[in-house]
Amino acid sequence: MQFRSKSPVRALTLFGLAALALTQAGCATGSAPATGGDEAAGFSYTDARGDQVTLDALPDRIVMSEQAAAALIPYGIRPVGIWGSSTPDKSGVLAGLDVSGIESLGVSYGDVDVDRLASLEPDLVITGWYAGGYLGGLGAEDAEVSTQIEQVAPMITVSAQKSASASLDDWRTLAQTLGADVDSGTIAAEKTAYDAAVAEAKAALAERPGTTAYAIAPSTQFYVAIPDEFAELIDYTDWGLDVKQSDVARNDTSGSFSPVSWENAGDYASDLLLYDTRSWTTPLAQVTSEHPTVGTLNAVAQGHVAAWTTDATFNYASYTKQIELLTDAVKALPAKTA
């Protein structure tokens, strides 16, 4: 077995599309795709960092971040362990997926039980990669936990810095490389439904050119998303939605959001509001009660608010539901006049 070798250039690799379908395996003892590639041919993959991992055989025991698990479980590739923001059964990222029997290795950012991970004897570890050298749910590549994990097993990454549609292609290609046989069954049906949802969203936006939106996550402030840092917002922009950005600079605690003060929330007029529905945000009814400036926005007053969660983009089924919510909200807008 060989661990990863460094490539001369850390370039992102965009693989071609493949259609994939699998019956989900019923246990968590390994990835165990129902049908797959040639086990004897081994495994080789160049990841988002430009690093190559080569193994003598297809990995059977895989540990994943919750994002990787959300992407790969639908292909029948089940991890033996998951780390994330909560236990697998309560994870919004993993909603709707069978995570029974999978070991929980960490329930907060940067906190992974490496000893427990090692006890699972993984052949491979898979996580997302973010610009600046950050690994999904681990922190920086050179953080102690990341270094310790790579001493246990080789790690590969998939970029989280692309549009959601491009990332879905990358996860699809990785699933195929891991031995998943695809082209029929549940995953093929989910891909077909996703393609139809994308086409309908594009058509709805084409009928209402110039439709504007802010993506917001109100909590302690009126947080406005920085669009090019959210995979689905990149897609929506590509499909014809004018996703606006605040000119308020981010601060040390606002992440990929502009921290807008409540008294200035009324300045963010748009046709639509994409409203973050993750557990840490404040419900709209409470926000409008406590901060009347938000209620002055026409999108709020007219009910042109669509539920949005950036945790819904890792597999076709969950992303399709979010795209459909966007499409319904666009179709509910008044017709554009010339």
C-alpha positions in Angstrom: 0.0 0.0 0.0 1.3 3.4 -0.9 0.4 6.7 0.8 -0.1 9.9 -1.2 2.8 11.4 -3.2 3.1 15.1 -3.7 2.4 16.4 -7.2 4.6 19.2 -8.4 1.7 21.6 -8.8 -1.4 21.8 -6.5 -3.9 22.2 -9.3 -7.6 21.4 -9.0 -8.6 18.5 -11.2 -12.1 18.5 -12.8 -13.0 15.1 -14.0 -15.6 14.1 -16.6 -19.1 13.0 -15.8 -20.1 9.4 -15.2 -23.6 8.1 -14.3 -23.7 6.1 -11.2 -26.2 3.9 -9.4 -26.1 1.6 -6.4 -28.2 0.1 -3.8 -27.1 1.4 -0.4 -25.3 -1.2 1.7 -27.1 -2.1 4.8 -24.2 -2.2 7.2 -21.3 0.1 8.1 -18.5 -2.4 8.0 -17.0 -0.9 4.9 -17.9 0.9 1.6 -18.9 -2.3 -0.1 -20.4 -1.1 -3.3 -22.8 -3.6 -4.8 -20.9 -3.7 -8.0 -17.7 -1.9 -8.7 -14.4 -1.6 -10.4 -11.6 -4.1 -10.6 -10.4 -4.7 -7.1 -7.0 -5.9 -8.4 -6.5 -2.7 -10.3 -6.1 -0.8 -7.0 -7.0 2.8 -6.4 -5.4 6.1 -7.5 -6.8 9.6 -7.1 -5.4 13.1 -7.4 -7.2 15.3 -5.0 -8.2 19.0 -4.7 -4.7 19.8 -3.4 -3.1 18.2 -6.4 -1.8 15.4 -4.2 -2.1 11.8 -5.4 -3.1 8.8 -3.3 -2.3 5.4 -4.6 -3.4 2.2 -2.9 -2.8 -1.5 -3.9 -6.5 -2.2 -3.7 -9.8 -0.4 -3.6 -10.3 0.9 0.0 -13.0 -0.9 1.9 -12.9 0.9 5.3 -13.2 4.6 4.9 -13.6 7.4 7.4 -15.3 10.6 6.1 -16.3 14.1 7.1 -20.1 14.5 7.2 -20.0 16.4 3.9 -18.1 13.5 2.2 -20.5 11.0 3.7 -23.5 13.0 2.4 -22.0 12.9 -1.1 -20.9 9.2 -1.1 -23.5 7.3 0.9 -26.1 7.7 -2.0 -23.7 5.8 -4.2 -23.6 2.9 -1.7 -20.2 3.9 -0.3 -20.7 3.8 3.5 -18.1 5.0 5.9 -17.1 3.2 9.0 -16.8 6.5 10.8 -17.9 10.1 10.4 -16.9 13.4 12.0 -18.9 16.5 11.7 -20.9 19.2 13.6 -23.1 16.7 15.5 -23.7 13.0 15.7 -24.5 11.5 12.3 -28.2 10.8 13.2 -28.7 14.6 14.1 -26.7 16.1 11.3 -28.5 18.4 9.0 -25.9 17.6 6.3 -26.8 13.9 6.5 -30.6 14.4 6.7 -32.5 11.6 4.9 -29.6 9.2 4.7 -29.2 5.9 6.5 -26.3 6.4 9.0 -27.2 3.6 11.3 -24.2 1.7 12.7 -21.6 4.3 11.6 -19.2 5.4 14.4 -19.3 9.1 15.4 -15.7 10.4 15.7 -16.4 14.1 16.5 -19.3 16.4 17.0 -17.7 19.9 16.8 -15.4 21.7 14.4 -11.7 20.6 14.8 -12.5 18.0 17.4 -12.0 14.4 16.1 -11.2 11.4 18.3 -8.0 10.2 16.5 -7.6 7.2 18.8 -11.1 6.0 18.0 -10.5 6.8 14.3 -7.3 4.7 14.4 -9.2 1.8 16.1 -11.4 1.6 13.0 -8.3 0.7 10.9 -9.3 2.8 7.9 -7.8 2.3 4.5 -8.6 5.9 3.5 -9.9 9.2 4.9 -12.0 11.6 2.8 -12.9 15.2 3.5 -13.5 18.5 1.8 -10.9 21.1 1.0 -11.2 24.9 1.2 -8.9 27.6 -0.2 -6.2 28.5 2.3 -5.5 24.9 3.1 -8.5 24.1 5.3 -10.0 20.7 5.6 -13.7 20.1 6.2 -14.4 19.9 9.9 -10.7 19.6 10.8 -9.3 23.1 10.5 -6.0 23.8 8.7 -4.1 21.1 6.8 -1.2 21.6 9.3 -3.4 21.5 12.4 -2.5 18.8 14.9 -5.6 16.8 14.3 -5.1 16.8 10.5 -1.5 15.7 10.9 -2.4 13.0 13.3 -5.1 11.6 11.0 -2.7 11.4 8.1 -0.4 9.4 10.2 -3.2 6.8 10.6 -4.3 6.6 7.0 -3.9 8.4 3.7 -6.3 11.3 3.2 -7.9 12.7 0.0 -9.9 15.9 -0.4 -12.6 17.2 -2.8 -12.8 20.9 -3.4 -15.6 22.8 -1.7 -14.7 26.0 -3.5 -16.6 25.4 -6.7 -20.2 25.6 -7.7 -22.4 22.9 -6.2 -23.0 21.5 -9.6 -19.3 21.2 -10.3 -18.7 19.7 -6.8 -21.4 17.1 -7.5 -19.5 16.1 -10.6 -16.3 15.7 -8.6 -18.0 13.6 -5.9 -19.5 11.5 -8.7 -16.2 10.9 -10.2 -14.6 9.9 -6.9 -17.5 7.5 -6.3 -16.7 5.8 -9.6 -13.0 5.7 -8.8 -13.9 4.0 -5.5 -15.5 1.2 -7.4 -19.2 2.3 -7.4 -21.0 0.9 -10.5 -23.4 3.4 -11.8 -25.9 4.2 -14.4 -29.1 2.8 -13.1 -31.1 2.5 -9.9 -31.8 5.1 -7.2 -28.8 7.3 -7.9 -29.6 7.5 -11.6 -33.2 8.5 -10.8 -31.9 11.2 -8.4 -29.6 12.5 -11.1 -32.5 12.7 -13.5 -34.6 14.6 -11.0 -31.8 17.0 -10.3 -31.2 17.7 -14.0 -34.9 18.4 -14.4 -34.9 20.8 -11.4 -31.9 22.7 -12.8 -33.6 23.1 -16.2 -36.8 24.3 -14.6 -34.9 26.8 -12.4 -33.1 28.2 -15.4 -36.3 28.5 -17.3 -38.1 30.3 -14.5 -35.2 32.8 -14.2 -35.1 33.3 -17.9 -38.7 34.4 -17.8 -37.9 36.9 -15.2 -34.5 38.5 -16.2 -32.8 40.7 -13.7 -34.4 39.0 -10.6 -32.4 40.0 -7.6 -31.8 38.3 -4.3 -29.8 38.6 -1.1 -29.0 35.5 0.9 -29.2 36.2 4.6 -28.6 34.4 7.9 -30.0 36.6 10.6 -28.9 35.9 14.2 -27.0 38.4 16.3 -26.9 40.6 13.2 -28.4 40.8 9.8 -25.8 38.6 8.2 -25.6 38.9 4.4 -23.9 36.1 2.4 -20.8 36.7 0.3 -22.2 35.0 -2.8 -19.0 33.6 -4.4 -18.2 31.7 -1.2 -21.3 29.5 -1.3 -21.5 26.7 -3.8 -25.2 27.0 -4.5 -25.1 30.8 -4.8 -22.5 30.4 -7.5 -24.9 28.1 -9.3 -27.8 30.4 -8.9 -25.8 33.3 -10.3 -24.7 31.1 -13.3 -28.4 30.2 -13.9 -29.5 33.8 -14.0 -30.3 35.0 -10.5 -28.6 38.3 -9.6 -27.4 37.5 -6.1 -26.3 40.7 -4.4 -23.4 41.3 -2.1 -23.2 43.8 0.8 -20.4 46.3 0.8 -19.9 45.8 4.5 -16.6 44.1 5.1 -16.5 40.8 6.9 -15.0 40.7 10.4 -13.0 38.1 12.3 -16.2 36.3 13.4 -18.6 36.7 10.5 -17.1 34.0 8.2 -18.5 34.2 4.7 -21.1 36.8 5.7 -21.1 40.6 5.9 -22.1 41.6 9.4 -24.8 44.2 8.7 -26.4 46.1 11.6 -30.1 45.7 12.2 -30.8 49.4 11.6 -29.4 49.1 8.1 -31.3 45.9 7.2 -33.9 48.0 5.4 -31.3 49.0 2.8 -31.2 45.5 1.4 -34.1 45.6 -1.0 -34.3 42.8 -3.6 -37.0 40.7 -5.4 -36.2 37.7 -3.2 -34.6 36.8 0.1 -32.9 33.5 0.5 -33.3 32.8 4.2 -30.8 30.5 5.9 -32.8 27.9 7.9 -30.0 26.2 9.7 -30.4 25.8 13.5 -28.3 28.7 14.5 -30.2 31.4 12.6 -33.2 33.3 14.0 -36.7 32.5 12.6 -38.1 35.2 10.3 -41.1 35.9 12.5 -38.9 36.6 15.5 -36.6 38.8 13.5 -39.4 40.9 12.1 -40.9 41.3 15.6 -37.6 42.3 17.2 -36.2 44.3 14.3 -38.9 46.1 12.4 -36.5 47.3 9.8 -36.5 43.8 8.3 -40.2 43.9 7.9 -39.9 47.0 5.7 -38.2 45.0 3.0 -40.7 44.4 0.1 -39.5 40.8 -0.2 -40.6 40.2 3.4 -43.8 42.1 3.2 -44.8 40.3 0.0 -43.7 36.9 1.2 -41.0 36.4 -1.4 -38.7 34.6 1.0 -37.2 31.2 0.1 -35.7 28.7 2.6 -32.0 28.3 2.0 -29.4 26.1 3.6 -25.9 25.7 2.4 -25.8 22.2 3.9 -28.1 20.9 1.1 -25.7 20.7 -1.8 -23.7 17.5 -1.3 -26.0 15.1 -3.1 -28.6 15.2 -5.8 -31.6 14.4 -3.7 -31.1 17.2 -1.1 -29.9 19.8 -3.6 -32.9 19.1 -5.8 -35.3 20.0 -3.0 -33.5 23.3 -2.5 -33.5 24.1 -6.2 -37.2 23.4 -6.3 -37.8 25.9 -3.4 -35.9 28.5 -5.3 -37.9 27.9 -8.5 -41.2 28.1 -6.7 -40.1 31.4 -5.1 -39.1 32.8 -8.5 -42.3 31.7 -10.2 -44.3 33.4 -7.4 -42.8 36.8 -8.3 -44.8 39.3 -10.3 -44.1 39.1 -14.0 -41.4 41.4 -15.2 -42.6 44.3 -17.4 -40.5 45.7 -20.2 
